[in-house]
């Protein structure tokens, strides 16, 4: 549960900090997907 909250917090931080362009949004979504995949592998 704590990992999920941490992951969602990181996603929100990236979304607020770096989504100035559509390209930036795509990169953030890609990084979030990678983080979720890495968490699922553990």
C-alpha distances in whole Angstrom, upper triangle without the diagonal:
4,5,5,6,9,10,11,12,14,15,17,18,20,21,23,24,26,26,30,31,31,31,28,26,26,25,22,21,22,20,17,18,19,15,13,16,16,12,13,16,14
4,5,5,6,9,10,11,12,14,15,16,18,20,21,22,24,25,29,30,30,30,27,25,26,25,21,21,22,19,16,18,18,15,14,17,15,12,14,16,14
4,5,5,6,9,10,10,12,14,15,16,18,20,21,22,23,27,28,28,27,24,23,23,22,18,18,19,16,13,15,14,11,10,13,12,8,11,13,11
4,5,5,6,8,10,11,12,14,15,16,18,20,21,22,25,26,26,26,23,21,21,20,17,16,17,15,12,13,14,11,9,12,12,9,11,14,13
4,5,5,6,9,10,11,12,14,15,16,18,20,21,24,26,26,26,23,21,22,21,17,17,19,16,13,15,16,13,12,16,15,12,14,17,16
4,6,5,6,9,10,10,12,14,15,16,18,19,23,25,25,24,21,20,21,19,16,16,17,14,12,14,15,11,11,15,14,11,14,17,15
4,5,5,6,9,10,11,12,14,15,16,17,21,22,22,21,19,17,17,16,13,13,14,11,8,11,11,8,8,11,11,9,12,14,14
4,5,5,6,9,10,10,12,14,15,16,19,21,20,21,18,16,17,16,12,12,14,12,9,11,13,10,10,14,14,12,14,17,17
4,5,5,6,9,10,11,12,14,15,19,21,21,21,18,16,18,17,13,14,16,13,11,14,15,12,13,16,16,14,17,20,19
4,5,5,6,8,10,10,12,13,17,19,19,19,15,14,16,14,10,12,13,10,8,12,12,10,11,15,14,13,16,18,18
4,5,5,6,9,10,11,11,15,16,16,16,13,11,12,11,8,8,11,9,6,10,11,9,10,14,14,13,16,18,19
4,5,5,6,8,10,10,14,16,16,17,14,12,14,14,10,11,14,12,10,13,15,13,14,17,18,17,19,22,22
4,5,5,6,8,10,13,16,17,17,13,12,15,14,10,12,14,12,11,15,16,14,15,19,19,18,21,23,23
4,5,5,6,7,11,13,14,13,10,9,11,10,6,9,11,9,9,13,13,12,14,17,17,17,20,22,22
4,6,6,5,9,11,11,12,9,7,10,10,7,9,12,11,10,13,15,14,15,18,19,19,21,24,25
4,6,6,9,12,13,14,11,10,13,13,10,12,15,14,13,17,18,17,19,22,22,22,24,27,27
4,6,8,11,13,14,10,10,14,12,10,13,15,14,14,17,18,17,19,22,22,22,25,27,27
4,6,8,10,10,6,7,10,9,8,11,13,12,13,16,17,17,19,21,21,22,25,26,27
4,6,7,8,5,5,9,9,7,10,12,12,13,16,17,17,19,21,22,23,25,27,28
4,7,8,6,8,11,11,11,13,15,16,17,19,21,21,23,25,26,27,29,31,32
4,5,5,6,9,10,11,13,14,15,17,19,20,21,23,24,26,27,29,31,32
4,5,5,6,9,10,11,12,14,15,17,19,20,21,23,24,26,27,29,31
4,5,5,6,9,10,11,13,14,15,17,19,20,21,23,25,26,27,29
4,5,5,6,9,10,11,12,14,15,17,18,20,21,23,24,26,27
4,5,5,6,9,10,10,12,14,15,16,18,20,21,22,24,26
4,5,5,6,9,10,11,12,14,15,16,18,20,21,23,25
4,5,5,6,9,10,11,12,14,15,16,18,20,21,23
4,5,5,6,9,10,11,12,14,15,16,18,20,22
4,5,5,6,9,10,11,12,14,15,16,18,20
4,5,5,6,9,10,11,12,14,15,17,19
4,5,5,6,9,10,10,12,14,15,17
4,5,5,6,9,10,11,12,14,16
4,5,5,6,9,10,11,12,15
4,5,5,6,9,10,11,13
4,5,5,6,9,10,11
4,5,5,6,9,10
4,5,5,6,9
4,5,5,7
4,5,5
4,5
4
